[in-house]
Amino acid sequence: MSDVASLPAETDVLLVGAGIMSATLGTLLKTLAPSLRITVVDALEQPAIESSDAWNNAGTGHAALCELNYTPEGPDGTIAIDRAIKINEQFQHSRQFWASLVQRGLLADPRQFINRIPHMSFVSGAPAVDFLRRRFAAMQVSPLFRSMQFSDNPAQVREWIPLMMASRDASEPVAATRSEEGTDLNFGALTRLMLGSLQQQGSGIFMRHKVTGLTKLPDTRWYVEVENLATKKRTRITTRFIFLGAGGGALPLLQQSGIPEGRGYGGFPVSGQWLRCTNRAVIEQHAAKVYGKPALGAPPMSVPHLDTRVIDGKRELLFGPFAGFTTKFLKTGSFLDLPGSVGPGNLVSMLGAGATNLELTKYLIGQVLQSQEDRINALREFVPTARGEDWVLEIAGQRVQIIKPDPKMGGKLEFGTEIVRSADGSLAALLGASPGASTAVSIMLELIMKGTPVLSAEEGSAERLRDLVPSYGRSMNNDPELLTEMTAKTNRLLQLA
């Protein structure tokens, strides 16, 4: 992708992985400090073709408008909305940052990566209907969710999602919530737009370049060996700050770095699969992202949902995800990735996590053994009229879930996203999965606020960050006027009104 013939000998920032995380961090840093020399390397032919690719993730702008796993029910029946509020505020940061880039002329047509698609939750059966009603009531306390609608009237639900209600058993209670401000994101397109903007500002984007060695220098800089996979030539580059944002490829590089903060971390890969609709007549009957309740023992990434997508300007329809298992950390990775990641530094963590997650293991085995008929039957829980010939199986991206050291259990499996950072701030690695891409801006803002060697205190200050993300450091949940102002502004700039 880069017009530069070869890697520079030195750079201020080295971003490993040309996905949404590196693109977000690079764009933030370059906007805050335009003089920074930024270099991006990636082993693949094109940017954003692993987890960030449109076909490799759900494309949901995760704002807790429809995801039931973000609002757990307590033993006493109360619904906790704290995590939903946090995730919604994080997504608001993303919207504001993208809008700021549009306003500055750094992103052109926002419709290439973001489109308005209603977000819905759908349940059936009396207990689930009661849960959704109580969840809706709990969420109405927050101004972030006050535009959400609830209905247990089958006629109203049919008007919202006719494809899902057709031929459904009329004796079974149903309910749904609907949020018109939901969005569909093409994170692959967004990544490529941001990287293109970085390149226009002088940054080097080097595809087919793989990091093969990391050495910490006495002055806190890093000496990095990079192989050009096309020519097999190896080059060494010195950098003041290195970010490992290579998805499943970040863990092996973190281990290679040798920083003590990374000791004990491991990863457990979970692959994803989708049913993709091939019948345009069926696709046109549905216009929403509809999330249901997860199966018992299912990981959060496997909450079933029927998604309208907008990919390269074309409407699509996906159902899933169905979990699978492979020892690869990336779709383009090696079957030796998982066994190769286990060593003396994290063996206790891996064994501890394995011993305490037998339900997950059982669930994954069941998913792997599913036939296409089993998947279509699962789809019919959402679309009773679904025909097998209208749907094909697509392989989605790999999600390497975090296994981190735990003093009690040895190791703990976590479903989320986490930054592992060296004490001096010269190296940071991003591990984990959902909600990931939707909250990339908040994750990178937090990293910047902790301090990096490439930004001065002024450049990385909360005041400077608020130039790009106006609500940063403030709670829109506690400030309805700010929420109204920011919603109107981002709707206008991102063409979501």
C-alpha positions, 0 to 999 in steps of 0.5 A: 500500500505504501509508495515508499520502497522500503521501511525507514530505519527509524520511526516514532510509532510502529503499528503492527497490524493494519486493522481497525485498532491500529488505524484508530490509534494511528489516526488519533496520534497523527491528529494530536501530533501531526509531526509524528512519524508513523509506520504500519506493517502487516503480514497480509496483502491488504489492510483489514482483511482479518477481523476488521473485514465486513464479512468477518464480524457482525458489523454492529455498532455496539451501543447496548441497544439490543445486546441482552448479555450487556444487561444481566439479571441478578438472583433477585430479578433486578436488571443491571444496566451499568455495563450497558451505559458504559458501552453506549458511552464508549460508542458515543466516543467513536461516533464523535471521533468519526464525525470529527474526522469528517468535519476535518476532511480526513474522512469523505463519504461516511456512508461508505462505513456507517449506516442507520439500521434499527437495533432490536431485541426479540424474545418468545415465551412468557418468562423471556417476555417478562425479562425483556419488559423489566429490562426495558423499564430498567433502561428507561432510567438512563437518557441514553436509552429513552428513545427505545420502544417496547412492545409485546403486541404481536401486531406491532412486532410484526410491523417491525420485523415481518420476516420473523413474525411470518407463520409464527405460532400465534399462541406463543407470547413474543416481545421486542424492543426497538432503537431507531438510532442503531447503526451498521458498521463496515469496519473494513472500509473505515479502516482502509479510509483511515489508513489512506488518510494517514498515508496521504499525511506521510505515514508508511503503510507496508503490507506483506511485512511481518515482525519477526523479532523484538528487542528492548534497547537501554534507552526504552526504544525498541529494535524491531526485525521485519521480514518483507514476505515478498522478497524475504529480505529482513530489515531492522527498524527502531521505534520509540513506541510499538503497538501490537494490534494484530488481532490474534497475532498480538499474543505471540508478539507480546510473548516475544517482547518479554515485558513482565506485564505480559507474563501469564497471558494466554489465548483461546481461539473461538472461530465464527460462522454465519448463515448468509442469505442469497435470496434477494427477495428474503433480504428485502423483507428484513431491515434491522439487527435483531438479537435474541437470548444466548443458549445456556453455556454459550460465550457472549460472542455467540448470542444469536442475531439476524442482521441487516448489513450494508456492505459495499453499498449493497444490503445483505442478511446474516444469521449467527454466529455459530461458534467453531474451534480451530487452533489458529489465532487468525483465519490466515494463521497456522494450526500450531498457533495455540500449542505454540503459545503455551509455555512455562510463562502461561502454562498455569494460566492455561490449565486453570482456565481449561479446568474452570470452563468445561461448559464452554468446552461442551458448548463448542463441541456441540457447535462443531458437530452441527450439520447445516440442517441443525443451523437452519433449524436454529435460524427457524427460531428467528425466521420460521419460514426459512428455507435451507436453499436460501442460505449458505455458510460463511466462515467469519473471523477468529476471536482469541479470547483472553486467558489471564493469570488469576491468583485463585484459579491459576488462570481465568478466561475473559470475554472482552478487550484489554490493553497490556502495556509496559511500565514505561509505556513504550509497548502496548498490546491489544488482546481480546474480542467483542465489543472491540471495534465499536469501542476502539476509540475509547480503548485508544483514548485510555491508552493515550491518557496513560501516557506514551513516549511519543506525545507530550503532556499537552498533546495527550491531555484531556483538553486536547482529546476533547477537541476530537471527542467532545464528551471525553471525560464527561458522562452523557448519561448524567448530562442529557443536554450534552447527549442531545447536542452530540447526537444531533451533531454526529447524526448530521456529520455522519449523515445518519439523520 
